[in-house]
C-alpha cells in the first residue's frame, strides 16, 4: 500500500512539474504555434508586487489578456526574475536575439525578442 501511495505522489509531482514547464499564451501552448518564428516578451512588476507578470506577443493582438503567459487553466503565471522566464523559454525552444525599449502611454518597457530555435542550432 505504501508503494502505491509513493508512486501516486511521484506521478503527481512529475505531472505538475511537466505542466509547470508548459507556457500558454491566449489559451494556446507556445510550442504549438507553428509558423511563428519570433515573439516579443514584456515583463511587468505591479506596484508593490514581488513577482513579474509576463506578456508574449506573437502577432495575436495587443490586449494584455491576449498576451499574458498562463498555465493550461488560463491562470496567470508569475516569475521571480527575467532570468527565470528566459530559462523557461530556452527549455521551450526559444533563443534571445534582441532587446529594445518601447515607450507606451508614458511608460518605458524593455522588450526582448526571441526566435524559435531550429533543430540544428542546439
Secondary structure, DSSP 8 states (H G I E B T S, - for coil): -HHHHHHHHHHHHHHHHHHHH--EETTEEGGG-TT--EEEEEEE--TT-SSEEEEEESSS-S-HHHHBEE-TTS-B-EES-HHHHHHHHHHTTEEEEEEEEEEETTEEEEEEEEEE--GGG-
